[in-house]
């Protein structure tokens, strides 16, 4: 008598169930052994997990240079410049060449001392130039007053030229959580002029974005007559015109001869 399809399916299901039941004791035994080992060596397992976690943090920290202290512009990776990474720094002084700034990396209590490359080495500040800005003497004086030694600033990397970093320099306002860009502030006060952004291609998006941002601050100072854009008063203009007039010069010559 031919076997029906339902009976065939029933036999196959029973065979599969039997095979699973035969294999499951072995699987249960493996899991039990692993669980028992973990229970017996709980401290070891925890130490291994902690070690792997610490090793992972070290690898990540080294790969992205979170805690590396840069002593010179040449030590900064090229990818930091390309991505316009912001670095924290501490001002040492304001000179005619630019700002002397010491890099202050992120500090991790355990890892920083272990991974430091400059243990016992005297601190060497980096030379920082305000990107896209040509300072006036008054602008340099303003920086000296507003950037006290040991004050913290943020350096947004724009380009690198030999030993000089061209950056957007920012600092927090007194008593405020918000920071402001010193490049823009100097232009806004009329204490500087816009200048070509060194090390950035003129036809690049970054160049025009920076140029537009800085030019806007300069135009604002010009419209309000601030700093170098300040116009003389009416009395000052009249006095200057009289001093430079031909009649006055002629009278001076006559009086000198007499």
C-alpha positions as CSV (number, residue, x, y, z in Angstrom):
1,X,0.0,0.0,0.0
2,X,1.6,3.4,-1.0
3,X,2.6,5.7,1.8
4,X,0.8,9.0,2.0
5,X,2.6,12.3,1.9
6,X,1.3,13.2,5.4
7,X,2.8,10.1,6.9
8,X,6.2,10.8,5.1
9,X,6.3,14.3,6.5
10,X,5.5,13.0,10.0
11,X,8.4,10.5,9.8
12,X,10.8,13.3,8.6
13,X,9.8,15.6,11.4
14,X,10.3,12.8,14.0
15,X,13.7,12.1,12.5
16,X,14.7,15.8,12.7
17,X,13.5,16.0,16.3
18,X,15.5,12.9,17.2
19,X,18.7,14.3,15.7
20,X,18.3,17.6,17.5
21,X,17.7,15.8,20.8
22,X,20.8,13.8,20.2
23,X,22.9,16.9,19.4
24,X,21.6,19.1,22.2
25,X,23.3,17.3,25.2
26,X,26.7,18.0,23.6
27,X,25.8,21.6,23.2
28,X,24.6,21.9,26.7
29,X,27.8,20.3,27.9
30,X,30.0,22.8,26.1
31,X,27.9,25.8,27.5
32,X,28.1,24.2,31.0
33,X,31.8,23.9,30.8
34,X,32.3,27.5,29.7
35,X,30.0,28.8,32.4
36,X,31.7,26.8,35.1
37,X,35.1,28.0,33.9
38,X,33.9,31.6,34.0
39,X,32.5,31.1,37.5
40,X,35.7,29.5,38.8
41,X,37.9,32.2,37.2
42,X,35.7,35.3,37.5
43,X,38.6,37.5,38.6
44,X,40.7,36.4,35.6
45,X,37.9,37.1,33.2
46,X,37.4,40.5,34.6
47,X,41.1,41.3,34.4
48,X,41.2,40.2,30.7
49,X,38.1,42.3,29.9
50,X,39.7,45.3,31.6
51,X,43.0,44.8,29.8
52,X,41.3,44.6,26.5
53,X,39.3,47.8,27.2
54,X,42.5,49.7,28.2
55,X,44.3,48.4,25.2
56,X,41.5,49.6,23.0
57,X,41.5,53.1,24.5
58,X,45.3,53.3,24.0
59,X,45.1,52.3,20.4
60,X,42.3,54.8,19.8
61,X,44.1,57.6,21.6
62,X,47.3,57.0,19.7
63,X,45.5,56.8,16.3
64,X,43.7,60.2,16.7
65,X,46.5,61.9,18.7
66,X,44.1,62.9,21.5
67,X,46.8,63.2,24.2
68,X,49.9,64.0,22.1
69,X,51.6,67.3,23.0
70,X,52.9,69.1,19.9
71,X,56.1,71.1,20.5
72,X,56.4,72.4,16.9
73,X,54.2,73.0,13.9
74,X,56.0,70.2,12.0
75,X,54.8,67.6,14.5
76,X,51.1,68.2,13.7
77,X,49.8,65.5,11.3
78,X,48.9,66.7,7.8
79,X,45.4,65.3,8.3
80,X,44.8,67.7,11.2
81,X,45.5,70.6,8.8
82,X,43.4,69.2,6.1
83,X,40.4,68.7,8.4
84,X,40.9,72.1,10.1
85,X,41.1,70.5,13.6
86,X,40.9,72.8,16.6
87,X,43.7,72.5,19.2
88,X,43.7,74.0,22.7
89,X,46.6,76.2,23.6
90,X,48.1,78.5,26.3
91,X,49.4,81.9,25.3
92,X,53.0,82.7,26.1
93,X,53.5,86.1,24.4
94,X,52.5,88.4,21.5
95,X,55.4,89.3,19.2
96,X,55.8,91.1,15.9
97,X,55.9,87.7,14.2
98,X,52.7,86.5,15.8
99,X,51.5,84.6,18.9
100,X,53.7,82.2,20.9
101,X,51.3,79.5,22.0
102,X,51.9,76.3,23.9
103,X,49.8,73.3,22.9
104,X,47.7,71.9,25.7
105,X,46.5,68.4,24.8
106,X,43.5,66.5,26.4
107,X,44.6,65.0,29.7
108,X,43.6,61.5,30.7
109,X,44.7,60.7,34.3
110,X,46.3,57.3,33.6
111,X,47.1,57.3,29.9
112,X,48.6,60.8,29.5
113,X,51.7,60.2,31.7
114,X,52.2,56.8,30.0
115,X,52.0,58.0,26.5
116,X,53.8,61.4,26.9
117,X,56.7,61.8,24.4
118,X,58.1,64.9,26.1
119,X,58.7,63.9,29.7
120,X,61.1,66.3,31.3
121,X,61.6,68.3,28.1
122,X,61.2,72.1,28.4
123,X,58.0,73.5,26.9
124,X,58.4,74.9,23.5
125,X,55.6,77.2,22.2
126,X,54.5,77.2,18.6
127,X,54.4,80.3,16.4
128,X,50.8,81.2,15.4
129,X,49.7,83.7,12.9
130,X,46.1,85.0,12.6
131,X,44.9,83.7,9.3
132,X,43.7,86.2,6.7
133,X,44.6,89.2,8.9
134,X,47.2,92.0,8.6
135,X,47.7,93.6,12.0
136,X,48.2,97.3,12.6
137,X,50.4,98.4,15.5
138,X,47.2,99.3,17.4
139,X,46.0,95.7,16.7
140,X,49.1,94.2,18.2
141,X,48.7,96.4,21.3
142,X,45.1,95.2,21.6
143,X,46.2,91.6,21.4
144,X,48.8,92.2,24.1
145,X,46.1,93.6,26.4
146,X,43.5,90.9,25.7
147,X,45.8,87.9,25.6
148,X,47.4,87.7,29.0
149,X,50.1,85.1,29.5
150,X,48.8,81.6,30.4
151,X,45.4,82.4,28.9
152,X,43.7,79.6,27.1
153,X,42.8,79.9,23.4
154,X,41.5,77.6,20.7
155,X,43.4,77.3,17.4
156,X,41.4,76.2,14.4
157,X,44.1,75.0,12.0
158,X,44.0,76.5,8.5
159,X,47.4,76.0,7.0
160,X,51.1,75.5,7.9
161,X,54.0,77.4,6.5
162,X,57.5,76.3,7.7
163,X,57.4,76.8,11.5
164,X,54.3,78.9,11.5
165,X,50.7,77.9,11.9
166,X,47.9,80.0,10.3
167,X,44.8,79.7,12.4
168,X,41.5,81.2,13.5
169,X,42.2,82.0,17.1
170,X,39.3,82.0,19.5
171,X,38.9,82.7,23.2
172,X,36.0,82.9,25.7
173,X,34.6,86.3,26.6
174,X,35.1,87.4,30.2
175,X,32.3,86.0,32.3
176,X,30.7,84.2,29.4
177,X,30.5,80.6,28.1
178,X,30.7,81.8,24.5
179,X,33.9,82.3,22.6
180,X,34.7,84.7,19.8
181,X,37.1,84.7,16.9
182,X,39.9,87.2,17.4
183,X,40.6,87.4,13.7
184,X,37.1,88.7,13.1
185,X,37.2,90.9,16.2
186,X,40.3,92.7,15.2
187,X,38.8,93.4,11.8
188,X,35.5,94.5,13.3
189,X,37.3,97.0,15.5
190,X,39.3,98.4,12.6
191,X,42.6,97.2,14.1
192,X,43.6,95.1,11.1
193,X,43.1,94.6,7.4
194,X,42.1,91.5,5.5
195,X,45.0,89.7,3.8
196,X,45.3,86.6,1.5
197,X,44.9,83.4,3.4
198,X,48.4,81.8,3.2
199,X,48.6,78.1,2.3
200,X,45.1,77.8,1.0
201,X,44.3,77.6,-2.8
202,X,42.4,80.8,-3.9
203,X,39.9,78.8,-5.8
204,X,39.1,76.4,-2.9
205,X,35.8,76.5,-1.0
206,X,37.7,77.0,2.3
207,X,39.5,80.1,1.0
208,X,36.3,81.8,-0.2
209,X,34.4,80.9,3.0
210,X,37.1,82.4,5.1
211,X,37.5,85.5,2.9
212,X,33.8,86.1,3.0
213,X,33.7,85.8,6.7
214,X,36.6,88.1,7.4
215,X,35.7,90.6,4.7
216,X,32.2,91.0,6.3
217,X,33.9,92.0,9.6
218,X,36.1,94.5,7.8
219,X,33.2,96.1,5.9
220,X,31.4,96.5,9.2
221,X,34.3,98.4,10.7
222,X,34.6,100.6,7.6
223,X,30.9,101.5,7.7
224,X,31.0,102.4,11.4
225,X,34.3,104.3,11.0
226,X,36.2,102.3,13.5
227,X,40.0,102.2,14.0
228,X,41.9,102.8,10.8
229,X,38.6,103.6,9.0
230,X,37.8,106.4,11.4
231,X,37.1,109.7,9.6
232,X,38.3,113.1,10.9
233,X,35.7,115.5,12.2
234,X,34.7,118.6,10.3
235,X,37.0,120.8,12.4
236,X,39.9,118.4,11.9
237,X,39.4,118.3,8.1
238,X,39.2,122.2,7.9
239,X,42.3,122.5,10.0
240,X,44.2,120.1,7.9
241,X,43.1,121.8,4.7
242,X,44.2,125.2,6.0
243,X,47.6,123.8,7.1
244,X,48.1,122.4,3.6
245,X,46.8,125.4,1.6
246,X,49.0,127.2,-0.9
247,X,48.2,130.6,0.7
248,X,49.4,129.5,4.1
249,X,52.7,128.1,2.7
250,X,53.3,131.4,0.8
251,X,52.7,133.5,4.0
252,X,55.2,131.3,5.9
253,X,57.8,131.9,3.3
254,X,57.3,135.7,3.4
255,X,57.5,135.7,7.2
256,X,60.7,133.6,7.1
257,X,62.4,136.1,4.7
258,X,61.5,139.1,6.8
